[in-house]
Amino acid sequence: METLEKARQIAFSEGLRYVYIGNLSGHEAENIYCPKCKKVLIRRHGYAILENLIGKDGRCPHDRTKIPGIWN
């Protein structure tokens, strides 16, 4: 767990914005967060996506930050 958390922090420090840990079920780092407001955008548990809050317009529902990707 410590190694995965460290790798995630390195990825963030190198400028990646959407980094999650997929091997620790139930860990807060398995979710995707908005890089601006830090609220959950995609909530996961294991391999399952429980909730995807990114709108079809590709924006964070909380602060309207544009999230790269295809969302429609």
PyMOL Python script that loads the backbone (N, CA, C, O; Angstrom):
from pymol import cmd

cmd.read_pdbstr("""\
ATOM      1  N   MET A   1       0.827  -1.175   0.000  1.00  0.00           N
ATOM      2  CA  MET A   1       0.000   0.000   0.000  1.00  0.00           C
ATOM      3  C   MET A   1       0.880   1.251   0.000  1.00  0.00           C
ATOM      4  O   MET A   1       0.615   2.196  -0.742  1.00  0.00           O
ATOM      5  N   GLU A   2       1.906   1.258   0.815  1.00  0.00           N
ATOM      6  CA  GLU A   2       2.791   2.428   0.910  1.00  0.00           C
ATOM      7  C   GLU A   2       3.453   2.733  -0.431  1.00  0.00           C
ATOM      8  O   GLU A   2       3.579   3.898  -0.808  1.00  0.00           O
ATOM      9  N   THR A   3       3.874   1.704  -1.149  1.00  0.00           N
ATOM     10  CA  THR A   3       4.516   1.892  -2.452  1.00  0.00           C
ATOM     11  C   THR A   3       3.541   2.464  -3.474  1.00  0.00           C
ATOM     12  O   THR A   3       3.903   3.358  -4.238  1.00  0.00           O
ATOM     13  N   LEU A   4       2.318   1.963  -3.496  1.00  0.00           N
ATOM     14  CA  LEU A   4       1.310   2.481  -4.421  1.00  0.00           C
ATOM     15  C   LEU A   4       0.961   3.936  -4.104  1.00  0.00           C
ATOM     16  O   LEU A   4       0.798   4.750  -5.012  1.00  0.00           O
ATOM     17  N   GLU A   5       0.848   4.256  -2.829  1.00  0.00           N
ATOM     18  CA  GLU A   5       0.559   5.639  -2.431  1.00  0.00           C
ATOM     19  C   GLU A   5       1.702   6.573  -2.833  1.00  0.00           C
ATOM     20  O   GLU A   5       1.464   7.693  -3.285  1.00  0.00           O
ATOM     21  N   LYS A   6       2.919   6.115  -2.670  1.00  0.00           N
ATOM     22  CA  LYS A   6       4.078   6.929  -3.051  1.00  0.00           C
ATOM     23  C   LYS A   6       4.112   7.132  -4.565  1.00  0.00           C
ATOM     24  O   LYS A   6       4.384   8.236  -5.039  1.00  0.00           O
ATOM     25  N   ALA A   7       3.840   6.078  -5.318  1.00  0.00           N
ATOM     26  CA  ALA A   7       3.809   6.188  -6.780  1.00  0.00           C
ATOM     27  C   ALA A   7       2.739   7.179  -7.228  1.00  0.00           C
ATOM     28  O   ALA A   7       2.957   7.947  -8.164  1.00  0.00           O
ATOM     29  N   ARG A   8       1.605   7.165  -6.575  1.00  0.00           N
ATOM     30  CA  ARG A   8       0.527   8.103  -6.899  1.00  0.00           C
ATOM     31  C   ARG A   8       0.963   9.540  -6.633  1.00  0.00           C
ATOM     32  O   ARG A   8       0.700  10.427  -7.445  1.00  0.00           O
ATOM     33  N   GLN A   9       1.619   9.773  -5.515  1.00  0.00           N
ATOM     34  CA  GLN A   9       2.094  11.116  -5.196  1.00  0.00           C
ATOM     35  C   GLN A   9       3.159  11.586  -6.198  1.00  0.00           C
ATOM     36  O   GLN A   9       3.182  12.760  -6.569  1.00  0.00           O
ATOM     37  N   ILE A  10       4.025  10.692  -6.627  1.00  0.00           N
ATOM     38  CA  ILE A  10       5.023  11.039  -7.648  1.00  0.00           C
ATOM     39  C   ILE A  10       4.324  11.427  -8.947  1.00  0.00           C
ATOM     40  O   ILE A  10       4.697  12.411  -9.585  1.00  0.00           O
ATOM     41  N   ALA A  11       3.323  10.665  -9.335  1.00  0.00           N
ATOM     42  CA  ALA A  11       2.576  10.974 -10.561  1.00  0.00           C
ATOM     43  C   ALA A  11       1.947  12.360 -10.472  1.00  0.00           C
ATOM     44  O   ALA A  11       2.014  13.128 -11.432  1.00  0.00           O
ATOM     45  N   PHE A  12       1.341  12.692  -9.340  1.00  0.00           N
ATOM     46  CA  PHE A  12       0.766  14.025  -9.148  1.00  0.00           C
ATOM     47  C   PHE A  12       1.855  15.103  -9.227  1.00  0.00           C
ATOM     48  O   PHE A  12       1.659  16.145  -9.852  1.00  0.00           O
ATOM     49  N   SER A  13       2.982  14.848  -8.599  1.00  0.00           N
ATOM     50  CA  SER A  13       4.061  15.852  -8.587  1.00  0.00           C
ATOM     51  C   SER A  13       4.651  16.068  -9.977  1.00  0.00           C
ATOM     52  O   SER A  13       5.251  17.109 -10.246  1.00  0.00           O
ATOM     53  N   GLU A  14       4.480  15.085 -10.859  1.00  0.00           N
ATOM     54  CA  GLU A  14       4.963  15.205 -12.241  1.00  0.00           C
ATOM     55  C   GLU A  14       3.921  15.824 -13.174  1.00  0.00           C
ATOM     56  O   GLU A  14       4.163  15.965 -14.373  1.00  0.00           O
ATOM     57  N   GLY A  15       2.764  16.191 -12.622  1.00  0.00           N
ATOM     58  CA  GLY A  15       1.768  16.905 -13.404  1.00  0.00           C
ATOM     59  C   GLY A  15       0.562  16.103 -13.851  1.00  0.00           C
ATOM     60  O   GLY A  15      -0.342  16.661 -14.473  1.00  0.00           O
ATOM     61  N   LEU A  16       0.520  14.809 -13.555  1.00  0.00           N
ATOM     62  CA  LEU A  16      -0.675  14.037 -13.884  1.00  0.00           C
ATOM     63  C   LEU A  16      -1.796  14.460 -12.941  1.00  0.00           C
ATOM     64  O   LEU A  16      -1.545  14.736 -11.768  1.00  0.00           O
ATOM     65  N   ARG A  17      -3.013  14.515 -13.434  1.00  0.00           N
ATOM     66  CA  ARG A  17      -4.103  15.026 -12.606  1.00  0.00           C
ATOM     67  C   ARG A  17      -5.157  13.977 -12.247  1.00  0.00           C
ATOM     68  O   ARG A  17      -5.947  14.194 -11.328  1.00  0.00           O
ATOM     69  N   TYR A  18      -5.183  12.863 -12.944  1.00  0.00           N
ATOM     70  CA  TYR A  18      -6.239  11.866 -12.727  1.00  0.00           C
ATOM     71  C   TYR A  18      -5.596  10.510 -12.459  1.00  0.00           C
ATOM     72  O   TYR A  18      -5.629   9.616 -13.304  1.00  0.00           O
ATOM     73  N   VAL A  19      -5.020  10.373 -11.290  1.00  0.00           N
ATOM     74  CA  VAL A  19      -4.286   9.162 -10.915  1.00  0.00           C
ATOM     75  C   VAL A  19      -5.060   8.463  -9.814  1.00  0.00           C
ATOM     76  O   VAL A  19      -5.458   9.085  -8.829  1.00  0.00           O
ATOM     77  N   TYR A  20      -5.271   7.169  -9.988  1.00  0.00           N
ATOM     78  CA  TYR A  20      -5.954   6.409  -8.942  1.00  0.00           C
ATOM     79  C   TYR A  20      -5.243   5.096  -8.716  1.00  0.00           C
ATOM     80  O   TYR A  20      -4.511   4.611  -9.579  1.00  0.00           O
ATOM     81  N   ILE A  21      -5.464   4.531  -7.559  1.00  0.00           N
ATOM     82  CA  ILE A  21      -4.903   3.229  -7.200  1.00  0.00           C
ATOM     83  C   ILE A  21      -6.002   2.194  -7.391  1.00  0.00           C
ATOM     84  O   ILE A  21      -7.046   2.270  -6.743  1.00  0.00           O
ATOM     85  N   GLY A  22      -5.780   1.247  -8.259  1.00  0.00           N
ATOM     86  CA  GLY A  22      -6.808   0.267  -8.564  1.00  0.00           C
ATOM     87  C   GLY A  22      -6.680  -1.034  -7.810  1.00  0.00           C
ATOM     88  O   GLY A  22      -7.517  -1.922  -7.973  1.00  0.00           O
ATOM     89  N   ASN A  23      -5.664  -1.174  -6.993  1.00  0.00           N
ATOM     90  CA  ASN A  23      -5.414  -2.454  -6.339  1.00  0.00           C
ATOM     91  C   ASN A  23      -5.734  -2.461  -4.848  1.00  0.00           C
ATOM     92  O   ASN A  23      -5.449  -3.442  -4.161  1.00  0.00           O
ATOM     93  N   LEU A  24      -6.315  -1.397  -4.346  1.00  0.00           N
ATOM     94  CA  LEU A  24      -6.630  -1.308  -2.923  1.00  0.00           C
ATOM     95  C   LEU A  24      -8.112  -1.008  -2.746  1.00  0.00           C
ATOM     96  O   LEU A  24      -8.506   0.148  -2.586  1.00  0.00           O
ATOM     97  N   SER A  25      -8.911  -2.033  -2.775  1.00  0.00           N
ATOM     98  CA  SER A  25     -10.355  -1.873  -2.672  1.00  0.00           C
ATOM     99  C   SER A  25     -10.734  -1.181  -1.367  1.00  0.00           C
ATOM    100  O   SER A  25     -10.322  -1.601  -0.285  1.00  0.00           O
ATOM    101  N   GLY A  26     -11.527  -0.112  -1.483  1.00  0.00           N
ATOM    102  CA  GLY A  26     -11.971   0.623  -0.319  1.00  0.00           C
ATOM    103  C   GLY A  26     -11.080   1.802   0.058  1.00  0.00           C
ATOM    104  O   GLY A  26     -11.426   2.573   0.954  1.00  0.00           O
ATOM    105  N   HIS A  27      -9.944   1.952  -0.609  1.00  0.00           N
ATOM    106  CA  HIS A  27      -9.015   3.056  -0.335  1.00  0.00           C
ATOM    107  C   HIS A  27      -9.520   4.314  -1.042  1.00  0.00           C
ATOM    108  O   HIS A  27     -10.015   4.231  -2.167  1.00  0.00           O
ATOM    109  N   GLU A  28      -9.403   5.469  -0.404  1.00  0.00           N
ATOM    110  CA  GLU A  28      -9.881   6.718  -1.008  1.00  0.00           C
ATOM    111  C   GLU A  28      -9.200   7.024  -2.340  1.00  0.00           C
ATOM    112  O   GLU A  28      -9.763   7.740  -3.169  1.00  0.00           O
ATOM    113  N   ALA A  29      -8.005   6.495  -2.555  1.00  0.00           N
ATOM    114  CA  ALA A  29      -7.254   6.764  -3.781  1.00  0.00           C
ATOM    115  C   ALA A  29      -7.727   5.928  -4.971  1.00  0.00           C
ATOM    116  O   ALA A  29      -7.156   6.046  -6.055  1.00  0.00           O
ATOM    117  N   GLU A  30      -8.744   5.093  -4.802  1.00  0.00           N
ATOM    118  CA  GLU A  30      -9.266   4.366  -5.965  1.00  0.00           C
ATOM    119  C   GLU A  30     -10.286   5.210  -6.727  1.00  0.00           C
ATOM    120  O   GLU A  30     -10.783   4.789  -7.772  1.00  0.00           O
ATOM    121  N   ASN A  31     -10.596   6.389  -6.213  1.00  0.00           N
ATOM    122  CA  ASN A  31     -11.527   7.303  -6.867  1.00  0.00           C
ATOM    123  C   ASN A  31     -10.767   8.346  -7.683  1.00  0.00           C
ATOM    124  O   ASN A  31      -9.573   8.565  -7.478  1.00  0.00           O
ATOM    125  N   ILE A  32     -11.480   8.987  -8.612  1.00  0.00           N
ATOM    126  CA  ILE A  32     -10.928  10.103  -9.383  1.00  0.00           C
ATOM    127  C   ILE A  32     -11.531  11.386  -8.819  1.00  0.00           C
ATOM    128  O   ILE A  32     -12.736  11.471  -8.582  1.00  0.00           O
ATOM    129  N   TYR A  33     -10.674  12.380  -8.610  1.00  0.00           N
ATOM    130  CA  TYR A  33     -11.087  13.644  -8.022  1.00  0.00           C
ATOM    131  C   TYR A  33     -10.880  14.794  -8.996  1.00  0.00           C
ATOM    132  O   TYR A  33      -9.997  14.740  -9.852  1.00  0.00           O
ATOM    133  N   CYS A  34     -11.693  15.829  -8.864  1.00  0.00           N
ATOM    134  CA  CYS A  34     -11.520  17.048  -9.649  1.00  0.00           C
ATOM    135  C   CYS A  34     -10.190  17.688  -9.240  1.00  0.00           C
ATOM    136  O   CYS A  34      -9.921  17.840  -8.048  1.00  0.00           O
ATOM    137  N   PRO A  35      -9.358  18.063 -10.213  1.00  0.00           N
ATOM    138  CA  PRO A  35      -8.077  18.666  -9.847  1.00  0.00           C
ATOM    139  C   PRO A  35      -8.222  20.054  -9.217  1.00  0.00           C
ATOM    140  O   PRO A  35      -7.300  20.527  -8.553  1.00  0.00           O
ATOM    141  N   LYS A  36      -9.359  20.702  -9.415  1.00  0.00           N
ATOM    142  CA  LYS A  36      -9.546  22.043  -8.871  1.00  0.00           C
ATOM    143  C   LYS A  36     -10.212  22.014  -7.488  1.00  0.00           C
ATOM    144  O   LYS A  36      -9.647  22.527  -6.522  1.00  0.00           O
ATOM    145  N   CYS A  37     -11.406  21.419  -7.389  1.00  0.00           N
ATOM    146  CA  CYS A  37     -12.145  21.449  -6.114  1.00  0.00           C
ATOM    147  C   CYS A  37     -11.888  20.222  -5.238  1.00  0.00           C
ATOM    148  O   CYS A  37     -12.268  20.208  -4.067  1.00  0.00           O
ATOM    149  N   LYS A  38     -11.245  19.194  -5.795  1.00  0.00           N
ATOM    150  CA  LYS A  38     -10.855  17.973  -5.055  1.00  0.00           C
ATOM    151  C   LYS A  38     -12.035  17.095  -4.630  1.00  0.00           C
ATOM    152  O   LYS A  38     -11.878  16.227  -3.772  1.00  0.00           O
ATOM    153  N   LYS A  39     -13.202  17.311  -5.216  1.00  0.00           N
ATOM    154  CA  LYS A  39     -14.352  16.456  -4.910  1.00  0.00           C
ATOM    155  C   LYS A  39     -14.356  15.248  -5.843  1.00  0.00           C
ATOM    156  O   LYS A  39     -13.808  15.308  -6.944  1.00  0.00           O
ATOM    157  N   VAL A  40     -14.975  14.150  -5.402  1.00  0.00           N
ATOM    158  CA  VAL A  40     -15.007  12.910  -6.182  1.00  0.00           C
ATOM    159  C   VAL A  40     -15.772  13.124  -7.486  1.00  0.00           C
ATOM    160  O   VAL A  40     -16.868  13.683  -7.499  1.00  0.00           O
ATOM    161  N   LEU A  41     -15.164  12.664  -8.583  1.00  0.00           N
ATOM    162  CA  LEU A  41     -15.827  12.664  -9.888  1.00  0.00           C
ATOM    163  C   LEU A  41     -16.271  11.263 -10.277  1.00  0.00           C
ATOM    164  O   LEU A  41     -17.378  11.065 -10.776  1.00  0.00           O
ATOM    165  N   ILE A  42     -15.390  10.293 -10.041  1.00  0.00           N
ATOM    166  CA  ILE A  42     -15.701   8.894 -10.334  1.00  0.00           C
ATOM    167  C   ILE A  42     -15.395   8.088  -9.085  1.00  0.00           C
ATOM    168  O   ILE A  42     -14.256   8.054  -8.617  1.00  0.00           O
ATOM    169  N   ARG A  43     -16.421   7.438  -8.547  1.00  0.00           N
ATOM    170  CA  ARG A  43     -16.281   6.631  -7.335  1.00  0.00           C
ATOM    171  C   ARG A  43     -16.206   5.162  -7.738  1.00  0.00           C
ATOM    172  O   ARG A  43     -17.071   4.651  -8.449  1.00  0.00           O
ATOM    173  N   ARG A  44     -15.150   4.496  -7.268  1.00  0.00           N
ATOM    174  CA  ARG A  44     -14.930   3.086  -7.594  1.00  0.00           C
ATOM    175  C   ARG A  44     -14.887   2.242  -6.326  1.00  0.00           C
ATOM    176  O   ARG A  44     -14.629   2.728  -5.225  1.00  0.00           O
ATOM    177  N   HIS A  45     -15.151   0.963  -6.531  1.00  0.00           N
ATOM    178  CA  HIS A  45     -14.903  -0.045  -5.500  1.00  0.00           C
ATOM    179  C   HIS A  45     -14.400  -1.268  -6.244  1.00  0.00           C
ATOM    180  O   HIS A  45     -15.143  -1.921  -6.977  1.00  0.00           O
ATOM    181  N   GLY A  46     -13.117  -1.568  -6.041  1.00  0.00           N
ATOM    182  CA  GLY A  46     -12.510  -2.650  -6.821  1.00  0.00           C
ATOM    183  C   GLY A  46     -12.527  -2.283  -8.295  1.00  0.00           C
ATOM    184  O   GLY A  46     -12.074  -1.203  -8.675  1.00  0.00           O
ATOM    185  N   TYR A  47     -13.047  -3.174  -9.124  1.00  0.00           N
ATOM    186  CA  TYR A  47     -13.105  -2.926 -10.563  1.00  0.00           C
ATOM    187  C   TYR A  47     -14.407  -2.257 -10.993  1.00  0.00           C
ATOM    188  O   TYR A  47     -14.572  -1.933 -12.169  1.00  0.00           O
ATOM    189  N   ALA A  48     -15.317  -2.049 -10.074  1.00  0.00           N
ATOM    190  CA  ALA A  48     -16.627  -1.500 -10.417  1.00  0.00           C
ATOM    191  C   ALA A  48     -16.646   0.020 -10.276  1.00  0.00           C
ATOM    192  O   ALA A  48     -16.124   0.574  -9.309  1.00  0.00           O
ATOM    193  N   ILE A  49     -17.255   0.680 -11.254  1.00  0.00           N
ATOM    194  CA  ILE A  49     -17.519   2.104 -11.146  1.00  0.00           C
ATOM    195  C   ILE A  49     -18.885   2.245 -10.491  1.00  0.00           C
ATOM    196  O   ILE A  49     -19.900   1.856 -11.068  1.00  0.00           O
ATOM    197  N   LEU A  50     -18.908   2.798  -9.294  1.00  0.00           N
ATOM    198  CA  LEU A  50     -20.146   2.948  -8.551  1.00  0.00           C
ATOM    199  C   LEU A  50     -20.898   4.209  -8.945  1.00  0.00           C
ATOM    200  O   LEU A  50     -22.127   4.251  -8.912  1.00  0.00           O
ATOM    201  N   GLU A  51     -20.137   5.244  -9.323  1.00  0.00           N
ATOM    202  CA  GLU A  51     -20.761   6.524  -9.621  1.00  0.00           C
ATOM    203  C   GLU A  51     -19.835   7.334 -10.525  1.00  0.00           C
ATOM    204  O   GLU A  51     -18.641   7.456 -10.253  1.00  0.00           O
ATOM    205  N   ASN A  52     -20.395   7.885 -11.603  1.00  0.00           N
ATOM    206  CA  ASN A  52     -19.657   8.775 -12.490  1.00  0.00           C
ATOM    207  C   ASN A  52     -20.415  10.101 -12.508  1.00  0.00           C
ATOM    208  O   ASN A  52     -21.497  10.195 -13.086  1.00  0.00           O
ATOM    209  N   LEU A  53     -19.853  11.104 -11.884  1.00  0.00           N
ATOM    210  CA  LEU A  53     -20.527  12.392 -11.750  1.00  0.00           C
ATOM    211  C   LEU A  53     -20.168  13.383 -12.851  1.00  0.00           C
ATOM    212  O   LEU A  53     -20.712  14.486 -12.887  1.00  0.00           O
ATOM    213  N   ILE A  54     -19.259  13.004 -13.750  1.00  0.00           N
ATOM    214  CA  ILE A  54     -18.872  13.907 -14.835  1.00  0.00           C
ATOM    215  C   ILE A  54     -20.048  14.024 -15.796  1.00  0.00           C
ATOM    216  O   ILE A  54     -20.571  13.024 -16.286  1.00  0.00           O
ATOM    217  N   GLY A  55     -20.450  15.247 -16.052  1.00  0.00           N
ATOM    218  CA  GLY A  55     -21.590  15.475 -16.933  1.00  0.00           C
ATOM    219  C   GLY A  55     -21.278  15.144 -18.385  1.00  0.00           C
ATOM    220  O   GLY A  55     -20.113  15.021 -18.762  1.00  0.00           O
ATOM    221  N   LYS A  56     -22.308  15.000 -19.191  1.00  0.00           N
ATOM    222  CA  LYS A  56     -22.118  14.743 -20.618  1.00  0.00           C
ATOM    223  C   LYS A  56     -21.354  15.871 -21.300  1.00  0.00           C
ATOM    224  O   LYS A  56     -20.775  15.684 -22.370  1.00  0.00           O
ATOM    225  N   ASP A  57     -21.358  17.032 -20.677  1.00  0.00           N
ATOM    226  CA  ASP A  57     -20.587  18.163 -21.195  1.00  0.00           C
ATOM    227  C   ASP A  57     -19.116  18.091 -20.782  1.00  0.00           C
ATOM    228  O   ASP A  57     -18.328  18.966 -21.141  1.00  0.00           O
ATOM    229  N   GLY A  58     -18.739  17.042 -20.023  1.00  0.00           N
ATOM    230  CA  GLY A  58     -17.345  16.848 -19.623  1.00  0.00           C
ATOM    231  C   GLY A  58     -16.870  17.798 -18.545  1.00  0.00           C
ATOM    232  O   GLY A  58     -15.699  18.174 -18.516  1.00  0.00           O
ATOM    233  N   ARG A  59     -17.765  18.187 -17.663  1.00  0.00           N
ATOM    234  CA  ARG A  59     -17.402  19.135 -16.613  1.00  0.00           C
ATOM    235  C   ARG A  59     -17.695  18.574 -15.218  1.00  0.00           C
ATOM    236  O   ARG A  59     -18.603  17.766 -15.024  1.00  0.00           O
ATOM    237  N   CYS A  60     -16.896  19.031 -14.265  1.00  0.00           N
ATOM    238  CA  CYS A  60     -17.131  18.712 -12.856  1.00  0.00           C
ATOM    239  C   CYS A  60     -18.467  19.322 -12.458  1.00  0.00           C
ATOM    240  O   CYS A  60     -18.701  20.498 -12.737  1.00  0.00           O
ATOM    241  N   PRO A  61     -19.351  18.563 -11.815  1.00  0.00           N
ATOM    242  CA  PRO A  61     -20.653  19.102 -11.435  1.00  0.00           C
ATOM    243  C   PRO A  61     -20.580  20.110 -10.289  1.00  0.00           C
ATOM    244  O   PRO A  61     -21.542  20.834 -10.036  1.00  0.00           O
ATOM    245  N   HIS A  62     -19.460  20.157  -9.609  1.00  0.00           N
ATOM    246  CA  HIS A  62     -19.325  21.021  -8.437  1.00  0.00           C
ATOM    247  C   HIS A  62     -18.812  22.416  -8.792  1.00  0.00           C
ATOM    248  O   HIS A  62     -19.317  23.416  -8.281  1.00  0.00           O
ATOM    249  N   ASP A  63     -17.802  22.483  -9.672  1.00  0.00           N
ATOM    250  CA  ASP A  63     -17.212  23.795  -9.989  1.00  0.00           C
ATOM    251  C   ASP A  63     -17.077  24.059 -11.491  1.00  0.00           C
ATOM    252  O   ASP A  63     -16.523  25.079 -11.900  1.00  0.00           O
ATOM    253  N   ARG A  64     -17.591  23.129 -12.311  1.00  0.00           N
ATOM    254  CA  ARG A  64     -17.630  23.269 -13.770  1.00  0.00           C
ATOM    255  C   ARG A  64     -16.263  23.188 -14.449  1.00  0.00           C
ATOM    256  O   ARG A  64     -16.132  23.604 -15.600  1.00  0.00           O
ATOM    257  N   THR A  65     -15.246  22.664 -13.769  1.00  0.00           N
ATOM    258  CA  THR A  65     -13.933  22.459 -14.380  1.00  0.00           C
ATOM    259  C   THR A  65     -14.075  21.486 -15.547  1.00  0.00           C
ATOM    260  O   THR A  65     -14.748  20.464 -15.416  1.00  0.00           O
ATOM    261  N   LYS A  66     -13.455  21.786 -16.675  1.00  0.00           N
ATOM    262  CA  LYS A  66     -13.484  20.908 -17.845  1.00  0.00           C
ATOM    263  C   LYS A  66     -12.596  19.697 -17.566  1.00  0.00           C
ATOM    264  O   LYS A  66     -11.436  19.843 -17.182  1.00  0.00           O
ATOM    265  N   ILE A  67     -13.151  18.505 -17.761  1.00  0.00           N
ATOM    266  CA  ILE A  67     -12.434  17.254 -17.535  1.00  0.00           C
ATOM    267  C   ILE A  67     -12.178  16.612 -18.903  1.00  0.00           C
ATOM    268  O   ILE A  67     -13.136  16.301 -19.611  1.00  0.00           O
ATOM    269  N   PRO A  68     -10.914  16.403 -19.297  1.00  0.00           N
ATOM    270  CA  PRO A  68     -10.634  15.821 -20.609  1.00  0.00           C
ATOM    271  C   PRO A  68     -11.228  14.418 -20.745  1.00  0.00           C
ATOM    272  O   PRO A  68     -11.223  13.636 -19.794  1.00  0.00           O
ATOM    273  N   GLY A  69     -11.733  14.114 -21.927  1.00  0.00           N
ATOM    274  CA  GLY A  69     -12.276  12.790 -22.189  1.00  0.00           C
ATOM    275  C   GLY A  69     -13.510  12.875 -23.071  1.00  0.00           C
ATOM    276  O   GLY A  69     -13.919  13.960 -23.483  1.00  0.00           O
ATOM    277  N   ILE A  70     -14.092  11.736 -23.352  1.00  0.00           N
ATOM    278  CA  ILE A  70     -15.328  11.654 -24.128  1.00  0.00           C
ATOM    279  C   ILE A  70     -16.409  11.223 -23.154  1.00  0.00           C
ATOM    280  O   ILE A  70     -16.355  10.112 -22.627  1.00  0.00           O
ATOM    281  N   TRP A  71     -17.382  12.075 -22.907  1.00  0.00           N
ATOM    282  CA  TRP A  71     -18.355  11.843 -21.843  1.00  0.00           C
ATOM    283  C   TRP A  71     -19.788  11.757 -22.335  1.00  0.00           C
ATOM    284  O   TRP A  71     -20.698  11.721 -21.506  1.00  0.00           O
ATOM    285  N   ASN A  72     -20.037  11.723 -23.617  1.00  0.00           N
ATOM    286  CA  ASN A  72     -21.425  11.647 -24.075  1.00  0.00           C
ATOM    287  C   ASN A  72     -21.783  10.279 -24.590  1.00  0.00           C
ATOM    288  O   ASN A  72     -22.918  10.055 -25.013  1.00  0.00           O
TER     289      ASN A  72
END
""", "prot")
cmd.dss("prot")
cmd.show_as("cartoon", "prot")
cmd.util.cbc("prot")
cmd.orient("prot")
